[in-house]
Amino acid sequence: MTSDLPARFRTQVVGAALLDDAHHPTAFLAAQRAYPETLRGLWEFPGGKQEPEESAEDALVRECAEELSVRVELLAEISGPHAQGWPLSEKAAMRVWTGTTADTPVVGTDHLAVRWVPSSDPDAVLALPWIPADLPIVRALLGQLAP
């Protein structure tokens, strides 16, 4: 819960690296931010803030339903360098899980676009303009998906 975070990471954020297949993934879903203006057009993992009464997993399921209109099945967490996951800023950290969905993601108001990014070409994936804080997570995910 957010209140359990050290002062350094007071805001807990959750993100989903949705895979096209749980057992033999070849792509993952990326979302292009619509706002704030400083992040508009950059790519990210969909997700959002964890509410104090939620578990991280429940927050991620809720965020995927709200942002993408999908039901997700969470698989494994992509462990970050801290118990709270991956640093996003001085005060926020993000925990990221892989997952799958049988639903077609819908672009809502949070994003300009969503697309399945083939994991077979890491250089092309890393060439996308990612939110800088998401880039280490993208590299970790690509490492997990490598044959």
C-alpha positions in Angstrom: 0.0 0.0 0.0 1.1 3.5 -0.6 1.4 4.4 3.1 4.0 1.6 3.5 6.3 3.3 1.0 9.4 5.1 2.2 9.3 8.9 2.0 11.4 8.6 -1.1 8.6 6.7 -3.0 5.3 8.0 -1.6 3.4 7.3 -4.8 3.1 3.7 -6.0 2.4 3.3 -9.7 1.6 0.0 -11.4 2.1 -0.9 -15.1 1.3 -3.8 -17.4 3.5 -5.4 -20.0 0.7 -7.2 -21.8 2.0 -10.1 -23.9 0.4 -11.5 -27.0 0.8 -15.0 -25.6 1.5 -16.3 -22.1 3.7 -19.2 -23.2 5.4 -18.0 -26.4 5.2 -14.2 -26.5 6.3 -12.5 -29.7 5.0 -9.0 -28.9 3.9 -6.7 -26.0 1.5 -3.8 -25.8 2.8 -0.3 -25.7 0.7 2.8 -25.2 1.4 6.3 -26.5 0.7 9.0 -23.8 -1.8 11.8 -24.5 -0.9 13.9 -21.6 0.7 15.7 -19.8 2.1 17.8 -22.6 5.7 17.0 -21.5 5.1 13.3 -22.1 2.6 13.6 -25.0 3.6 11.2 -27.8 6.0 9.1 -25.7 5.5 5.4 -25.3 4.8 3.6 -22.0 3.4 0.6 -20.3 -0.3 1.2 -19.5 -1.2 1.5 -15.8 -1.6 4.1 -13.2 -1.6 5.0 -9.5 -2.4 2.5 -6.8 -5.0 3.6 -4.4 -4.3 3.2 -0.6 -7.0 0.5 -0.2 -5.9 -1.6 -3.2 -3.2 -4.2 -3.6 -0.9 -3.5 -6.5 -2.4 -6.3 -8.5 -5.9 -5.1 -8.0 -4.9 -1.6 -9.0 -3.3 -2.9 -12.2 -6.4 -4.9 -13.1 -8.6 -1.7 -12.5 -6.2 0.5 -14.5 -6.2 -1.8 -17.5 -10.0 -1.9 -17.4 -10.3 1.9 -17.2 -7.6 2.8 -19.7 -7.9 0.0 -22.3 -11.3 -1.6 -21.6 -9.6 -5.0 -21.2 -9.7 -7.7 -18.6 -6.2 -8.9 -17.8 -4.7 -12.1 -16.4 -1.5 -11.1 -14.5 1.5 -13.4 -14.9 4.8 -12.4 -13.2 6.3 -9.2 -11.8 9.3 -7.7 -13.6 11.3 -7.1 -10.5 12.8 -3.7 -10.2 15.8 -2.5 -8.1 13.6 -1.5 -5.1 10.8 -3.3 -3.2 8.5 -0.6 -4.8 9.8 -1.5 -8.3 11.3 0.9 -10.7 12.0 4.6 -9.8 9.9 7.0 -11.9 10.9 10.2 -10.0 12.2 11.2 -6.5 8.7 10.4 -5.1 7.2 7.7 -7.3 8.1 4.1 -8.2 6.3 1.6 -10.5 5.8 -2.1 -10.2 5.3 -3.8 -13.5 3.7 -7.2 -14.3 3.5 -9.2 -17.4 0.0 -10.3 -18.3 -2.3 -11.3 -21.1 -5.7 -10.3 -22.3 -8.2 -12.0 -24.6 -9.8 -8.6 -25.3 -8.9 -6.0 -27.9 -7.4 -3.0 -26.3 -9.3 0.3 -26.9 -7.6 3.6 -27.1 -9.2 5.8 -24.4 -8.5 9.4 -23.3 -5.2 8.6 -21.6 -3.5 7.5 -24.9 -3.1 8.6 -28.5 -2.5 5.0 -29.6 -1.8 1.5 -28.5 0.1 -1.0 -30.5 1.7 -4.5 -30.3 5.4 -4.1 -30.4 7.3 -7.2 -31.8 9.9 -8.3 -29.3 12.0 -10.0 -32.0 13.7 -6.8 -32.9 15.0 -5.2 -29.7 16.8 -2.4 -31.5 13.5 -1.3 -33.1 11.7 -1.5 -29.8 14.4 0.6 -28.1 14.3 3.1 -30.9 10.7 4.1 -30.0 10.5 7.3 -28.0 9.8 5.8 -24.6 9.2 7.7 -21.4 12.7 7.8 -20.0 11.7 6.1 -16.7 10.1 3.2 -18.6 13.2 2.5 -20.7 15.0 0.3 -18.1 11.8 -1.7 -17.7 11.6 -2.2 -21.5 15.2 -3.5 -21.4 14.4 -5.9 -18.6 11.3 -7.2 -20.4 13.2 -7.7 -23.6 15.8 -9.6 -21.6 13.1 -11.9 -20.2 11.5 -12.4 -23.7 14.8 -13.2 -25.5 15.1 -16.8 -26.7 
